[in-house]
């Protein structure tokens, strides 16, 4: 009984320290690819264009940001480039 309790405490401690494991975490290369697209559409919008173009680029950027966030890519922030 004491061993089971100790094992449970150890498991909880390891999970707490390492954080939750997400099954959908994307590899670094995929996160970088999405970040490159986000940067691309950001640059296009900053340069300007028609209202239609700006809105299209805004939507495309938002889609890549959502993929980036949903895949847990924040953990890769600052690791590449």
mmCIF file of the N, C-alpha and C atoms, coordinates in Angstrom:
data_MODEL
# 
_entry.id   MODEL 
# 
loop_
_atom_site.group_PDB 
_atom_site.id 
_atom_site.type_symbol 
_atom_site.label_atom_id 
_atom_site.label_alt_id 
_atom_site.label_comp_id 
_atom_site.label_asym_id 
_atom_site.label_entity_id 
_atom_site.label_seq_id 
_atom_site.pdbx_PDB_ins_code 
_atom_site.Cartn_x 
_atom_site.Cartn_y 
_atom_site.Cartn_z 
_atom_site.occupancy 
_atom_site.B_iso_or_equiv 
_atom_site.pdbx_formal_charge 
_atom_site.auth_seq_id 
_atom_site.auth_comp_id 
_atom_site.auth_asym_id 
_atom_site.auth_atom_id 
_atom_site.pdbx_PDB_model_num 
ATOM 1   N N  . UNK A 1 1  ? 0.824   -1.193 0.000   1.00 0.00 ? 1  UNK A N  1 
ATOM 2   C CA . UNK A 1 1  ? 0.000   0.000  0.000   1.00 0.00 ? 1  UNK A CA 1 
ATOM 3   C C  . UNK A 1 1  ? 0.866   1.253  0.000   1.00 0.00 ? 1  UNK A C  1 
ATOM 4   N N  . UNK A 1 2  ? 1.905   1.253  0.838   1.00 0.00 ? 2  UNK A N  1 
ATOM 5   C CA . UNK A 1 2  ? 2.793   2.412  0.913   1.00 0.00 ? 2  UNK A CA 1 
ATOM 6   C C  . UNK A 1 2  ? 3.546   2.591  -0.402  1.00 0.00 ? 2  UNK A C  1 
ATOM 7   N N  . UNK A 1 3  ? 3.906   1.476  -1.043  1.00 0.00 ? 3  UNK A N  1 
ATOM 8   C CA . UNK A 1 3  ? 4.600   1.553  -2.331  1.00 0.00 ? 3  UNK A CA 1 
ATOM 9   C C  . UNK A 1 3  ? 3.700   2.159  -3.402  1.00 0.00 ? 3  UNK A C  1 
ATOM 10  N N  . UNK A 1 4  ? 2.444   1.765  -3.400  1.00 0.00 ? 4  UNK A N  1 
ATOM 11  C CA . UNK A 1 4  ? 1.498   2.296  -4.380  1.00 0.00 ? 4  UNK A CA 1 
ATOM 12  C C  . UNK A 1 4  ? 1.308   3.795  -4.177  1.00 0.00 ? 4  UNK A C  1 
ATOM 13  N N  . UNK A 1 5  ? 1.212   4.216  -2.938  1.00 0.00 ? 5  UNK A N  1 
ATOM 14  C CA . UNK A 1 5  ? 1.056   5.640  -2.644  1.00 0.00 ? 5  UNK A CA 1 
ATOM 15  C C  . UNK A 1 5  ? 2.301   6.416  -3.058  1.00 0.00 ? 5  UNK A C  1 
ATOM 16  N N  . UNK A 1 6  ? 3.470   5.848  -2.808  1.00 0.00 ? 6  UNK A N  1 
ATOM 17  C CA . UNK A 1 6  ? 4.718   6.503  -3.190  1.00 0.00 ? 6  UNK A CA 1 
ATOM 18  C C  . UNK A 1 6  ? 4.832   6.602  -4.709  1.00 0.00 ? 6  UNK A C  1 
ATOM 19  N N  . UNK A 1 7  ? 4.446   5.544  -5.407  1.00 0.00 ? 7  UNK A N  1 
ATOM 20  C CA . UNK A 1 7  ? 4.490   5.551  -6.867  1.00 0.00 ? 7  UNK A CA 1 
ATOM 21  C C  . UNK A 1 7  ? 3.528   6.592  -7.430  1.00 0.00 ? 7  UNK A C  1 
ATOM 22  N N  . UNK A 1 8  ? 2.357   6.700  -6.837  1.00 0.00 ? 8  UNK A N  1 
ATOM 23  C CA . UNK A 1 8  ? 1.378   7.688  -7.274  1.00 0.00 ? 8  UNK A CA 1 
ATOM 24  C C  . UNK A 1 8  ? 1.910   9.098  -7.056  1.00 0.00 ? 8  UNK A C  1 
ATOM 25  N N  . UNK A 1 9  ? 2.503   9.353  -5.912  1.00 0.00 ? 9  UNK A N  1 
ATOM 26  C CA . UNK A 1 9  ? 3.074   10.673 -5.623  1.00 0.00 ? 9  UNK A CA 1 
ATOM 27  C C  . UNK A 1 9  ? 4.186   11.009 -6.609  1.00 0.00 ? 9  UNK A C  1 
ATOM 28  N N  . UNK A 1 10 ? 5.014   10.026 -6.927  1.00 0.00 ? 10 UNK A N  1 
ATOM 29  C CA . UNK A 1 10 ? 6.100   10.238 -7.875  1.00 0.00 ? 10 UNK A CA 1 
ATOM 30  C C  . UNK A 1 10 ? 5.547   10.552 -9.264  1.00 0.00 ? 10 UNK A C  1 
ATOM 31  N N  . UNK A 1 11 ? 4.530   9.830  -9.668  1.00 0.00 ? 11 UNK A N  1 
ATOM 32  C CA . UNK A 1 11 ? 3.908   10.068 -10.968 1.00 0.00 ? 11 UNK A CA 1 
ATOM 33  C C  . UNK A 1 11 ? 3.324   11.468 -11.034 1.00 0.00 ? 11 UNK A C  1 
ATOM 34  N N  . UNK A 1 12 ? 2.631   11.875 -10.001 1.00 0.00 ? 12 UNK A N  1 
ATOM 35  C CA . UNK A 1 12 ? 2.043   13.216 -9.960  1.00 0.00 ? 12 UNK A CA 1 
ATOM 36  C C  . UNK A 1 12 ? 3.138   14.273 -10.014 1.00 0.00 ? 12 UNK A C  1 
ATOM 37  N N  . UNK A 1 13 ? 4.217   14.054 -9.292  1.00 0.00 ? 13 UNK A N  1 
ATOM 38  C CA . UNK A 1 13 ? 5.323   15.015 -9.284  1.00 0.00 ? 13 UNK A CA 1 
ATOM 39  C C  . UNK A 1 13 ? 5.953   15.144 -10.663 1.00 0.00 ? 13 UNK A C  1 
ATOM 40  N N  . UNK A 1 14 ? 6.155   14.037 -11.345 1.00 0.00 ? 14 UNK A N  1 
ATOM 41  C CA . UNK A 1 14 ? 6.768   14.068 -12.674 1.00 0.00 ? 14 UNK A CA 1 
ATOM 42  C C  . UNK A 1 14 ? 5.857   14.773 -13.664 1.00 0.00 ? 14 UNK A C  1 
ATOM 43  N N  . UNK A 1 15 ? 4.580   14.475 -13.646 1.00 0.00 ? 15 UNK A N  1 
ATOM 44  C CA . UNK A 1 15 ? 3.635   15.115 -14.559 1.00 0.00 ? 15 UNK A CA 1 
ATOM 45  C C  . UNK A 1 15 ? 3.545   16.602 -14.268 1.00 0.00 ? 15 UNK A C  1 
ATOM 46  N N  . UNK A 1 16 ? 3.560   16.977 -13.005 1.00 0.00 ? 16 UNK A N  1 
ATOM 47  C CA . UNK A 1 16 ? 3.475   18.384 -12.634 1.00 0.00 ? 16 UNK A CA 1 
ATOM 48  C C  . UNK A 1 16 ? 4.696   19.150 -13.121 1.00 0.00 ? 16 UNK A C  1 
ATOM 49  N N  . UNK A 1 17 ? 5.866   18.582 -12.968 1.00 0.00 ? 17 UNK A N  1 
ATOM 50  C CA . UNK A 1 17 ? 7.100   19.249 -13.376 1.00 0.00 ? 17 UNK A CA 1 
ATOM 51  C C  . UNK A 1 17 ? 7.217   19.326 -14.891 1.00 0.00 ? 17 UNK A C  1 
ATOM 52  N N  . UNK A 1 18 ? 6.911   18.240 -15.574 1.00 0.00 ? 18 UNK A N  1 
ATOM 53  C CA . UNK A 1 18 ? 7.093   18.210 -17.020 1.00 0.00 ? 18 UNK A CA 1 
ATOM 54  C C  . UNK A 1 18 ? 5.936   18.845 -17.772 1.00 0.00 ? 18 UNK A C  1 
ATOM 55  N N  . UNK A 1 19 ? 4.816   19.051 -17.123 1.00 0.00 ? 19 UNK A N  1 
ATOM 56  C CA . UNK A 1 19 ? 3.652   19.622 -17.784 1.00 0.00 ? 19 UNK A CA 1 
ATOM 57  C C  . UNK A 1 19 ? 2.859   18.543 -18.493 1.00 0.00 ? 19 UNK A C  1 
ATOM 58  N N  . UNK A 1 20 ? 1.670   18.891 -18.938 1.00 0.00 ? 20 UNK A N  1 
ATOM 59  C CA . UNK A 1 20 ? 0.834   17.894 -19.607 1.00 0.00 ? 20 UNK A CA 1 
ATOM 60  C C  . UNK A 1 20 ? 1.402   17.530 -20.976 1.00 0.00 ? 20 UNK A C  1 
ATOM 61  N N  . UNK A 1 21 ? 1.261   16.292 -21.328 1.00 0.00 ? 21 UNK A N  1 
ATOM 62  C CA . UNK A 1 21 ? 1.711   15.826 -22.633 1.00 0.00 ? 21 UNK A CA 1 
ATOM 63  C C  . UNK A 1 21 ? 0.532   15.925 -23.580 1.00 0.00 ? 21 UNK A C  1 
ATOM 64  N N  . UNK A 1 22 ? 0.742   16.602 -24.699 1.00 0.00 ? 22 UNK A N  1 
ATOM 65  C CA . UNK A 1 22 ? -0.333  16.785 -25.666 1.00 0.00 ? 22 UNK A CA 1 
ATOM 66  C C  . UNK A 1 22 ? -0.097  15.855 -26.844 1.00 0.00 ? 22 UNK A C  1 
ATOM 67  N N  . UNK A 1 23 ? -1.110  15.083 -27.162 1.00 0.00 ? 23 UNK A N  1 
ATOM 68  C CA . UNK A 1 23 ? -0.983  14.127 -28.264 1.00 0.00 ? 23 UNK A CA 1 
ATOM 69  C C  . UNK A 1 23 ? -0.850  14.832 -29.609 1.00 0.00 ? 23 UNK A C  1 
ATOM 70  N N  . UNK A 1 24 ? -1.360  16.059 -29.710 1.00 0.00 ? 24 UNK A N  1 
ATOM 71  C CA . UNK A 1 24 ? -1.351  16.736 -30.996 1.00 0.00 ? 24 UNK A CA 1 
ATOM 72  C C  . UNK A 1 24 ? -0.164  17.673 -31.187 1.00 0.00 ? 24 UNK A C  1 
ATOM 73  N N  . UNK A 1 25 ? 0.862   17.616 -30.332 1.00 0.00 ? 25 UNK A N  1 
ATOM 74  C CA . UNK A 1 25 ? 2.034   18.460 -30.517 1.00 0.00 ? 25 UNK A CA 1 
ATOM 75  C C  . UNK A 1 25 ? 2.672   18.178 -31.873 1.00 0.00 ? 25 UNK A C  1 
ATOM 76  N N  . UNK A 1 26 ? 2.900   19.245 -32.618 1.00 0.00 ? 26 UNK A N  1 
ATOM 77  C CA . UNK A 1 26 ? 3.490   19.109 -33.948 1.00 0.00 ? 26 UNK A CA 1 
ATOM 78  C C  . UNK A 1 26 ? 5.010   19.154 -33.853 1.00 0.00 ? 26 UNK A C  1 
ATOM 79  N N  . UNK A 1 27 ? 5.693   18.554 -34.821 1.00 0.00 ? 27 UNK A N  1 
ATOM 80  C CA . UNK A 1 27 ? 7.156   18.629 -34.833 1.00 0.00 ? 27 UNK A CA 1 
ATOM 81  C C  . UNK A 1 27 ? 7.608   20.059 -35.130 1.00 0.00 ? 27 UNK A C  1 
ATOM 82  N N  . UNK A 1 28 ? 8.835   20.357 -34.771 1.00 0.00 ? 28 UNK A N  1 
ATOM 83  C CA . UNK A 1 28 ? 9.380   21.701 -34.943 1.00 0.00 ? 28 UNK A CA 1 
ATOM 84  C C  . UNK A 1 28 ? 9.277   22.185 -36.386 1.00 0.00 ? 28 UNK A C  1 
ATOM 85  N N  . UNK A 1 29 ? 9.566   21.315 -37.351 1.00 0.00 ? 29 UNK A N  1 
ATOM 86  C CA . UNK A 1 29 ? 9.532   21.743 -38.755 1.00 0.00 ? 29 UNK A CA 1 
ATOM 87  C C  . UNK A 1 29 ? 8.139   22.201 -39.169 1.00 0.00 ? 29 UNK A C  1 
ATOM 88  N N  . UNK A 1 30 ? 7.107   21.529 -38.661 1.00 0.00 ? 30 UNK A N  1 
ATOM 89  C CA . UNK A 1 30 ? 5.740   21.909 -39.011 1.00 0.00 ? 30 UNK A CA 1 
ATOM 90  C C  . UNK A 1 30 ? 5.383   23.247 -38.379 1.00 0.00 ? 30 UNK A C  1 
ATOM 91  N N  . UNK A 1 31 ? 5.765   23.413 -37.129 1.00 0.00 ? 31 UNK A N  1 
ATOM 92  C CA . UNK A 1 31 ? 5.512   24.690 -36.452 1.00 0.00 ? 31 UNK A CA 1 
ATOM 93  C C  . UNK A 1 31 ? 6.219   25.825 -37.180 1.00 0.00 ? 31 UNK A C  1 
ATOM 94  N N  . UNK A 1 32 ? 7.450   25.580 -37.605 1.00 0.00 ? 32 UNK A N  1 
ATOM 95  C CA . UNK A 1 32 ? 8.203   26.614 -38.319 1.00 0.00 ? 32 UNK A CA 1 
ATOM 96  C C  . UNK A 1 32 ? 7.543   26.948 -39.648 1.00 0.00 ? 32 UNK A C  1 
ATOM 97  N N  . UNK A 1 33 ? 7.022   25.939 -40.323 1.00 0.00 ? 33 UNK A N  1 
ATOM 98  C CA . UNK A 1 33 ? 6.339   26.166 -41.597 1.00 0.00 ? 33 UNK A CA 1 
ATOM 99  C C  . UNK A 1 33 ? 5.107   27.054 -41.393 1.00 0.00 ? 33 UNK A C  1 
ATOM 100 N N  . UNK A 1 34 ? 4.334   26.768 -40.359 1.00 0.00 ? 34 UNK A N  1 
ATOM 101 C CA . UNK A 1 34 ? 3.160   27.595 -40.064 1.00 0.00 ? 34 UNK A CA 1 
ATOM 102 C C  . UNK A 1 34 ? 3.579   29.001 -39.652 1.00 0.00 ? 34 UNK A C  1 
ATOM 103 N N  . UNK A 1 35 ? 4.639   29.120 -38.861 1.00 0.00 ? 35 UNK A N  1 
ATOM 104 C CA . UNK A 1 35 ? 5.106   30.441 -38.444 1.00 0.00 ? 35 UNK A CA 1 
ATOM 105 C C  . UNK A 1 35 ? 5.576   31.250 -39.649 1.00 0.00 ? 35 UNK A C  1 
ATOM 106 N N  . UNK A 1 36 ? 6.220   30.598 -40.601 1.00 0.00 ? 36 UNK A N  1 
ATOM 107 C CA . UNK A 1 36 ? 6.644   31.285 -41.821 1.00 0.00 ? 36 UNK A CA 1 
ATOM 108 C C  . UNK A 1 36 ? 5.441   31.825 -42.591 1.00 0.00 ? 36 UNK A C  1 
ATOM 109 N N  . UNK A 1 37 ? 4.366   31.047 -42.660 1.00 0.00 ? 37 UNK A N  1 
ATOM 110 C CA . UNK A 1 37 ? 3.148   31.502 -43.341 1.00 0.00 ? 37 UNK A CA 1 
ATOM 111 C C  . UNK A 1 37 ? 2.517   32.679 -42.592 1.00 0.00 ? 37 UNK A C  1 
ATOM 112 N N  . UNK A 1 38 ? 2.493   32.602 -41.270 1.00 0.00 ? 38 UNK A N  1 
ATOM 113 C CA . UNK A 1 38 ? 1.960   33.702 -40.461 1.00 0.00 ? 38 UNK A CA 1 
ATOM 114 C C  . UNK A 1 38 ? 2.754   34.974 -40.743 1.00 0.00 ? 38 UNK A C  1 
ATOM 115 N N  . UNK A 1 39 ? 4.072   34.860 -40.748 1.00 0.00 ? 39 UNK A N  1 
ATOM 116 C CA . UNK A 1 39 ? 4.936   36.014 -41.024 1.00 0.00 ? 39 UNK A CA 1 
ATOM 117 C C  . UNK A 1 39 ? 4.711   36.547 -42.439 1.00 0.00 ? 39 UNK A C  1 
ATOM 118 N N  . UNK A 1 40 ? 4.542   35.639 -43.396 1.00 0.00 ? 40 UNK A N  1 
ATOM 119 C CA . UNK A 1 40 ? 4.319   36.026 -44.789 1.00 0.00 ? 40 UNK A CA 1 
ATOM 120 C C  . UNK A 1 40 ? 3.054   36.875 -44.924 1.00 0.00 ? 40 UNK A C  1 
ATOM 121 N N  . UNK A 1 41 ? 1.951   36.394 -44.358 1.00 0.00 ? 41 UNK A N  1 
ATOM 122 C CA . UNK A 1 41 ? 0.699   37.133 -44.467 1.00 0.00 ? 41 UNK A CA 1 
ATOM 123 C C  . UNK A 1 41 ? 0.725   38.424 -43.651 1.00 0.00 ? 41 UNK A C  1 
ATOM 124 N N  . UNK A 1 42 ? 1.463   38.443 -42.561 1.00 0.00 ? 42 UNK A N  1 
ATOM 125 C CA . UNK A 1 42 ? 1.627   39.672 -41.789 1.00 0.00 ? 42 UNK A CA 1 
ATOM 126 C C  . UNK A 1 42 ? 2.357   40.718 -42.631 1.00 0.00 ? 42 UNK A C  1 
ATOM 127 N N  . UNK A 1 43 ? 3.427   40.303 -43.298 1.00 0.00 ? 43 UNK A N  1 
ATOM 128 C CA . UNK A 1 43 ? 4.186   41.224 -44.151 1.00 0.00 ? 43 UNK A CA 1 
ATOM 129 C C  . UNK A 1 43 ? 3.338   41.749 -45.307 1.00 0.00 ? 43 UNK A C  1 
ATOM 130 N N  . UNK A 1 44 ? 2.551   40.874 -45.925 1.00 0.00 ? 44 UNK A N  1 
ATOM 131 C CA . UNK A 1 44 ? 1.677   41.319 -47.011 1.00 0.00 ? 44 UNK A CA 1 
ATOM 132 C C  . UNK A 1 44 ? 0.709   42.395 -46.528 1.00 0.00 ? 44 UNK A C  1 
ATOM 133 N N  . UNK A 1 45 ? 0.110   42.172 -45.380 1.00 0.00 ? 45 UNK A N  1 
ATOM 134 C CA . UNK A 1 45 ? -0.853  43.139 -44.853 1.00 0.00 ? 45 UNK A CA 1 
ATOM 135 C C  . UNK A 1 45 ? -0.183  44.465 -44.518 1.00 0.00 ? 45 UNK A C  1 
ATOM 136 N N  . UNK A 1 46 ? 1.022   44.415 -44.006 1.00 0.00 ? 46 UNK A N  1 
ATOM 137 C CA . UNK A 1 46 ? 1.733   45.656 -43.662 1.00 0.00 ? 46 UNK A CA 1 
ATOM 138 C C  . UNK A 1 46 ? 2.066   46.483 -44.906 1.00 0.00 ? 46 UNK A C  1 
ATOM 139 N N  . UNK A 1 47 ? 2.305   45.793 -46.019 1.00 0.00 ? 47 UNK A N  1 
ATOM 140 C CA . UNK A 1 47 ? 2.625   46.499 -47.261 1.00 0.00 ? 47 UNK A CA 1 
ATOM 141 C C  . UNK A 1 47 ? 1.382   47.139 -47.874 1.00 0.00 ? 47 UNK A C  1 
ATOM 142 N N  . UNK A 1 48 ? 0.216   46.652 -47.500 1.00 0.00 ? 48 UNK A N  1 
ATOM 143 C CA . UNK A 1 48 ? -1.024  47.235 -47.990 1.00 0.00 ? 48 UNK A CA 1 
ATOM 144 C C  . UNK A 1 48 ? -1.550  46.545 -49.228 1.00 0.00 ? 48 UNK A C  1 
ATOM 145 N N  . UNK A 1 49 ? -2.754  46.928 -49.594 1.00 0.00 ? 49 UNK A N  1 
ATOM 146 C CA . UNK A 1 49 ? -3.411  46.347 -50.752 1.00 0.00 ? 49 UNK A CA 1 
ATOM 147 C C  . UNK A 1 49 ? -4.876  46.732 -50.743 1.00 0.00 ? 49 UNK A C  1 
ATOM 148 N N  . UNK A 1 50 ? -5.637  46.100 -51.598 1.00 0.00 ? 50 UNK A N  1 
ATOM 149 C CA . UNK A 1 50 ? -7.070  46.385 -51.640 1.00 0.00 ? 50 UNK A CA 1 
ATOM 150 C C  . UNK A 1 50 ? -7.742  45.816 -50.392 1.00 0.00 ? 50 UNK A C  1 
ATOM 151 N N  . UNK A 1 51 ? -8.925  46.290 -50.135 1.00 0.00 ? 51 UNK A N  1 
ATOM 152 C CA . UNK A 1 51 ? -9.682  45.798 -48.978 1.00 0.00 ? 51 UNK A CA 1 
ATOM 153 C C  . UNK A 1 51 ? -9.883  44.292 -49.090 1.00 0.00 ? 51 UNK A C  1 
ATOM 154 N N  . UNK A 1 52 ? -10.184 43.827 -50.288 1.00 0.00 ? 52 UNK A N  1 
ATOM 155 C CA . UNK A 1 52 ? -10.397 42.395 -50.513 1.00 0.00 ? 52 UNK A CA 1 
ATOM 156 C C  . UNK A 1 52 ? -9.123  41.600 -50.201 1.00 0.00 ? 52 UNK A C  1 
ATOM 157 N N  . UNK A 1 53 ? -7.992  42.089 -50.689 1.00 0.00 ? 53 UNK A N  1 
ATOM 158 C CA . UNK A 1 53 ? -6.719  41.408 -50.426 1.00 0.00 ? 53 UNK A CA 1 
ATOM 159 C C  . UNK A 1 53 ? -6.403  41.388 -48.936 1.00 0.00 ? 53 UNK A C  1 
ATOM 160 N N  . UNK A 1 54 ? -6.533  42.536 -48.290 1.00 0.00 ? 54 UNK A N  1 
ATOM 161 C CA . UNK A 1 54 ? -6.228  42.622 -46.860 1.00 0.00 ? 54 UNK A CA 1 
ATOM 162 C C  . UNK A 1 54 ? -7.082  41.657 -46.049 1.00 0.00 ? 54 UNK A C  1 
ATOM 163 N N  . UNK A 1 55 ? -8.351  41.566 -46.381 1.00 0.00 ? 55 UNK A N  1 
ATOM 164 C CA . UNK A 1 55 ? -9.247  40.660 -45.650 1.00 0.00 ? 55 UNK A CA 1 
ATOM 165 C C  . UNK A 1 55 ? -8.889  39.199 -45.919 1.00 0.00 ? 55 UNK A C  1 
ATOM 166 N N  . UNK A 1 56 ? -8.556  38.892 -47.160 1.00 0.00 ? 56 UNK A N  1 
ATOM 167 C CA . UNK A 1 56 ? -8.154  37.528 -47.513 1.00 0.00 ? 56 UNK A CA 1 
ATOM 168 C C  . UNK A 1 56 ? -6.889  37.130 -46.763 1.00 0.00 ? 56 UNK A C  1 
ATOM 169 N N  . UNK A 1 57 ? -5.913  38.030 -46.710 1.00 0.00 ? 57 UNK A N  1 
ATOM 170 C CA . UNK A 1 57 ? -4.657  37.744 -46.013 1.00 0.00 ? 57 UNK A CA 1 
ATOM 171 C C  . UNK A 1 57 ? -4.877  37.627 -44.511 1.00 0.00 ? 57 UNK A C  1 
ATOM 172 N N  . UNK A 1 58 ? -5.795  38.432 -44.004 1.00 0.00 ? 58 UNK A N  1 
ATOM 173 C CA . UNK A 1 58 ? -6.121  38.365 -42.571 1.00 0.00 ? 58 UNK A CA 1 
ATOM 174 C C  . UNK A 1 58 ? -6.712  37.000 -42.224 1.00 0.00 ? 58 UNK A C  1 
ATOM 175 N N  . UNK A 1 59 ? -7.619  36.513 -43.065 1.00 0.00 ? 59 UNK A N  1 
ATOM 176 C CA . UNK A 1 59 ? -8.236  35.204 -42.827 1.00 0.00 ? 59 UNK A CA 1 
ATOM 177 C C  . UNK A 1 59 ? -7.212  34.078 -42.948 1.00 0.00 ? 59 UNK A C  1 
ATOM 178 N N  . UNK A 1 60 ? -6.350  34.160 -43.951 1.00 0.00 ? 60 UNK A N  1 
ATOM 179 C CA . UNK A 1 60 ? -5.322  33.125 -44.131 1.00 0.00 ? 60 UNK A CA 1 
ATOM 180 C C  . UNK A 1 60 ? -4.387  33.102 -42.928 1.00 0.00 ? 60 UNK A C  1 
ATOM 181 N N  . UNK A 1 61 ? -3.994  34.285 -42.459 1.00 0.00 ? 61 UNK A N  1 
ATOM 182 C CA . UNK A 1 61 ? -3.109  34.377 -41.295 1.00 0.00 ? 61 UNK A CA 1 
ATOM 183 C C  . UNK A 1 61 ? -3.781  33.775 -40.066 1.00 0.00 ? 61 UNK A C  1 
ATOM 184 N N  . UNK A 1 62 ? -5.054  34.073 -39.880 1.00 0.00 ? 62 UNK A N  1 
ATOM 185 C CA . UNK A 1 62 ? -5.798  33.550 -38.727 1.00 0.00 ? 62 UNK A CA 1 
ATOM 186 C C  . UNK A 1 62 ? -5.879  32.023 -38.769 1.00 0.00 ? 62 UNK A C  1 
ATOM 187 N N  . UNK A 1 63 ? -6.043  31.454 -39.959 1.00 0.00 ? 63 UNK A N  1 
ATOM 188 C CA . UNK A 1 63 ? -6.095  29.993 -40.089 1.00 0.00 ? 63 UNK A CA 1 
ATOM 189 C C  . UNK A 1 63 ? -4.768  29.358 -39.678 1.00 0.00 ? 63 UNK A C  1 
ATOM 190 N N  . UNK A 1 64 ? -3.664  29.946 -40.118 1.00 0.00 ? 64 UNK A N  1 
ATOM 191 C CA . UNK A 1 64 ? -2.350  29.404 -39.743 1.00 0.00 ? 64 UNK A CA 1 
ATOM 192 C C  . UNK A 1 64 ? -2.067  29.610 -38.259 1.00 0.00 ? 64 UNK A C  1 
ATOM 193 N N  . UNK A 1 65 ? -2.511  30.742 -37.709 1.00 0.00 ? 65 UNK A N  1 
ATOM 194 C CA . UNK A 1 65 ? -2.338  30.960 -36.272 1.00 0.00 ? 65 UNK A CA 1 
ATOM 195 C C  . UNK A 1 65 ? -3.107  29.921 -35.465 1.00 0.00 ? 65 UNK A C  1 
ATOM 196 N N  . UNK A 1 66 ? -4.302  29.578 -35.934 1.00 0.00 ? 66 UNK A N  1 
ATOM 197 C CA . UNK A 1 66 ? -5.107  28.572 -35.236 1.00 0.00 ? 66 UNK A CA 1 
ATOM 198 C C  . UNK A 1 66 ? -4.433  27.197 -35.299 1.00 0.00 ? 66 UNK A C  1 
ATOM 199 N N  . UNK A 1 67 ? -3.927  26.833 -36.464 1.00 0.00 ? 67 UNK A N  1 
ATOM 200 C CA . UNK A 1 67 ? -3.203  25.556 -36.588 1.00 0.00 ? 67 UNK A CA 1 
ATOM 201 C C  . UNK A 1 67 ? -1.997  25.543 -35.655 1.00 0.00 ? 67 UNK A C  1 
ATOM 202 N N  . UNK A 1 68 ? -1.255  26.642 -35.643 1.00 0.00 ? 68 UNK A N  1 
ATOM 203 C CA . UNK A 1 68 ? -0.061  26.780 -34.817 1.00 0.00 ? 68 UNK A CA 1 
ATOM 204 C C  . UNK A 1 68 ? -0.412  26.597 -33.345 1.00 0.00 ? 68 UNK A C  1 
ATOM 205 N N  . UNK A 1 69 ? -1.454  27.267 -32.914 1.00 0.00 ? 69 UNK A N  1 
ATOM 206 C CA . UNK A 1 69 ? -1.877  27.199 -31.512 1.00 0.00 ? 69 UNK A CA 1 
ATOM 207 C C  . UNK A 1 69 ? -2.426  25.815 -31.161 1.00 0.00 ? 69 UNK A C  1 
ATOM 208 N N  . UNK A 1 70 ? -3.301  25.278 -32.011 1.00 0.00 ? 70 UNK A N  1 
ATOM 209 C CA . UNK A 1 70 ? -3.926  23.981 -31.731 1.00 0.00 ? 70 UNK A CA 1 
ATOM 210 C C  . UNK A 1 70 ? -2.909  22.840 -31.679 1.00 0.00 ? 70 UNK A C  1 
ATOM 211 N N  . UNK A 1 71 ? -1.816  22.982 -32.411 1.00 0.00 ? 71 UNK A N  1 
ATOM 212 C CA . UNK A 1 71 ? -0.798  21.932 -32.447 1.00 0.00 ? 71 UNK A CA 1 
ATOM 213 C C  . UNK A 1 71 ? 0.214   22.051 -31.315 1.00 0.00 ? 71 UNK A C  1 
ATOM 214 N N  . UNK A 1 72 ? 0.035   23.030 -30.453 1.00 0.00 ? 72 UNK A N  1 
ATOM 215 C CA . UNK A 1 72 ? 0.953   23.183 -29.322 1.00 0.00 ? 72 UNK A CA 1 
ATOM 216 C C  . UNK A 1 72 ? 2.305   23.747 -29.719 1.00 0.00 ? 72 UNK A C  1 
ATOM 217 N N  . UNK A 1 73 ? 2.335   24.558 -30.751 1.00 0.00 ? 73 UNK A N  1 
ATOM 218 C CA . UNK A 1 73 ? 3.611   25.075 -31.254 1.00 0.00 ? 73 UNK A CA 1 
ATOM 219 C C  . UNK A 1 73 ? 4.227   26.154 -30.373 1.00 0.00 ? 73 UNK A C  1 
ATOM 220 N N  . UNK A 1 74 ? 3.508   26.682 -29.418 1.00 0.00 ? 74 UNK A N  1 
ATOM 221 C CA . UNK A 1 74 ? 4.066   27.727 -28.553 1.00 0.00 ? 74 UNK A CA 1 
ATOM 222 C C  . UNK A 1 74 ? 5.316   27.238 -27.837 1.00 0.00 ? 74 UNK A C  1 
ATOM 223 N N  . UNK A 1 75 ? 5.400   25.942 -27.584 1.00 0.00 ? 75 UNK A N  1 
ATOM 224 C CA . UNK A 1 75 ? 6.569   25.398 -26.889 1.00 0.00 ? 75 UNK A CA 1 
ATOM 225 C C  . UNK A 1 75 ? 7.831   25.527 -27.727 1.00 0.00 ? 75 UNK A C  1 
ATOM 226 N N  . UNK A 1 76 ? 7.682   25.689 -29.051 1.00 0.00 ? 76 UNK A N  1 
ATOM 227 C CA . UNK A 1 76 ? 8.832   25.814 -29.938 1.00 0.00 ? 76 UNK A CA 1 
ATOM 228 C C  . UNK A 1 76 ? 9.255   27.263 -30.136 1.00 0.00 ? 76 UNK A C  1 
ATOM 229 N N  . UNK A 1 77 ? 8.506   28.194 -29.609 1.00 0.00 ? 77 UNK A N  1 
ATOM 230 C CA . UNK A 1 77 ? 8.782   29.614 -29.855 1.00 0.00 ? 77 UNK A CA 1 
ATOM 231 C C  . UNK A 1 77 ? 10.220  29.958 -29.488 1.00 0.00 ? 77 UNK A C  1 
ATOM 232 N N  . UNK A 1 78 ? 10.906  30.571 -30.418 1.00 0.00 ? 78 UNK A N  1 
ATOM 233 C CA . UNK A 1 78 ? 12.271  31.012 -30.187 1.00 0.00 ? 78 UNK A CA 1 
ATOM 234 C C  . UNK A 1 78 ? 13.343  29.952 -30.360 1.00 0.00 ? 78 UNK A C  1 
ATOM 235 N N  . UNK A 1 79 ? 12.986  28.738 -30.728 1.00 0.00 ? 79 UNK A N  1 
ATOM 236 C CA . UNK A 1 79 ? 13.981  27.673 -30.858 1.00 0.00 ? 79 UNK A CA 1 
ATOM 237 C C  . UNK A 1 79 ? 14.623  27.614 -32.235 1.00 0.00 ? 79 UNK A C  1 
ATOM 238 N N  . UNK A 1 80 ? 14.025  28.258 -33.215 1.00 0.00 ? 80 UNK A N  1 
ATOM 239 C CA . UNK A 1 80 ? 14.561  28.160 -34.564 1.00 0.00 ? 80 UNK A CA 1 
ATOM 240 C C  . UNK A 1 80 ? 14.798  29.547 -35.138 1.00 0.00 ? 80 UNK A C  1 
ATOM 241 N N  . UNK A 1 81 ? 15.331  29.565 -36.315 1.00 0.00 ? 81 UNK A N  1 
ATOM 242 C CA . UNK A 1 81 ? 15.685  30.776 -37.071 1.00 0.00 ? 81 UNK A CA 1 
ATOM 243 C C  . UNK A 1 81 ? 16.998  31.286 -36.703 1.00 0.00 ? 81 UNK A C  1 
# 
